[in-house]
Amino acid sequence: MSIAIDKEKCRGCGKCEKVCPGTLIATDEQGKAYIKYPKDCWGCSSCIKECSFGAIALYLGADIGGMGSRMTVATEGDLLNWNIEKTDGTVETIVINKKESNKY
């Protein structure tokens, strides 16, 4: 599992670099984020949740049923919108209420 960073969408805020528990994200000379060692990515999705610009996507490989889809996250108040762009171009959105997500 790994992430993909779209340098065109990246605004160089550095939030992803700060939050990565594996210190795998760095910035280039233009201030754009990139992943240093993609194969070492844990797939924790911390950077995806921090990116306000949709520049980071979690690659959902066939091994977890994603078949090459990419997932980004957009925050709207207390809601997290997990946007899954499938290989056929369709987008599925899963909405999660942060206040309700950890109730048992």
Secondary structure by P-SEA (a helix, b strand, c coil): cccccccccccccccccccccccccccccccbbbbccccccccccccccccccccbbbbbcccccccbbbbbbbbcccbbbbcccccccbbbbbbbcccccccc
